[in-house]
């Protein structure tokens, strides 16, 4: 149902105790500028499909239980000015492709 909100620019679910994984359907919200799921109980991986959100300026998933790695595809988010994955359980290193983000 959330994917039908194609004109939505901000989606903020901080401090809700949301569990489960990040739905890849969020990638259908192509007008999103701000996506914030801080301080929940999300786990699993960060969907690489989020790279389709090319208008995104702010992507925040701090204080969750996300694991695995940060997808290198997020380097396609050229409008991004705020990226925050602090306090998760991510593995590996930060993809070198993210260094190409200049905003």
C-alpha positions in Angstrom: 0.0 0.0 0.0 2.8 2.4 0.9 4.2 2.1 -2.7 1.1 3.8 -4.1 2.1 7.1 -2.5 4.3 8.1 -5.5 4.2 11.8 -4.7 5.4 11.4 -1.2 8.5 13.4 -0.4 9.2 12.6 3.2 8.8 9.3 5.0 9.7 9.4 8.7 9.2 6.5 11.1 11.6 7.3 13.9 11.1 5.9 17.4 8.4 3.4 16.5 9.8 0.0 17.3 9.3 -1.2 13.8 10.7 -4.7 13.3 11.3 -6.9 10.3 13.3 -5.8 7.2 13.3 -2.7 5.1 10.7 -3.3 2.3 12.2 -3.1 -1.1 8.9 -1.6 -2.3 10.1 1.7 -0.9 12.1 2.0 -4.2 8.8 2.8 -5.9 8.4 6.1 -4.0 10.5 7.9 -6.5 9.6 11.4 -5.3 11.1 10.7 -1.8 13.6 13.3 -0.6 13.8 12.2 3.0 13.7 8.6 4.3 14.2 8.2 8.0 13.7 4.9 10.0 15.9 5.9 12.9 15.6 4.2 16.3 13.5 1.2 15.3 14.2 -2.6 15.3 14.8 -3.2 11.7 17.1 -6.1 10.8 18.3 -7.8 7.7 20.0 -6.0 4.8 19.7 -2.6 3.2 17.9 -3.2 -0.1 20.0 -2.2 -3.1 16.7 -1.2 -4.8 16.8 2.0 -2.7 19.3 3.3 -5.3 16.3 4.0 -7.5 15.3 6.9 -5.2 17.4 9.4 -7.2 15.8 12.4 -5.6 16.8 11.3 -2.1 18.8 13.8 -0.1 18.6 12.2 3.3 18.8 8.5 4.1 18.8 7.6 7.8 18.7 4.2 9.4 20.6 4.8 12.6 19.9 2.8 15.7 18.5 -0.3 14.2 19.8 -3.9 13.8 20.7 -3.9 10.2 23.3 -6.4 9.2 25.2 -7.4 6.1 26.9 -4.7 4.0 26.1 -1.3 2.6 25.1 -1.8 -1.0 27.5 -0.1 -3.4 24.4 0.8 -5.6 23.7 3.6 -3.1 26.4 5.6 -4.9 23.8 6.2 -7.6 22.0 8.6 -5.1 23.8 11.6 -6.4 21.5 14.1 -4.6 22.3 12.6 -1.2 23.7 15.0 1.4 22.9 13.0 4.6 23.6 9.3 4.9 23.5 7.8 8.4 23.7 4.1 9.3 25.2 4.6 12.8 24.6 2.0 15.5 23.7 -1.0 13.4 25.4 -4.4 12.9 26.8 -3.8 9.4 29.6 -6.1 8.1 32.5 -5.3 5.8 33.8 -1.9 4.8 32.2 1.1 3.3 31.9 0.7 -0.4 34.5 2.9 -2.2 31.8 3.9 -4.7 30.2 6.1 -2.0 33.3 8.3 -2.0 32.2 9.5 -5.4 29.1 11.2 -3.8 30.0 14.9 -3.9 27.0 16.5 -2.3 
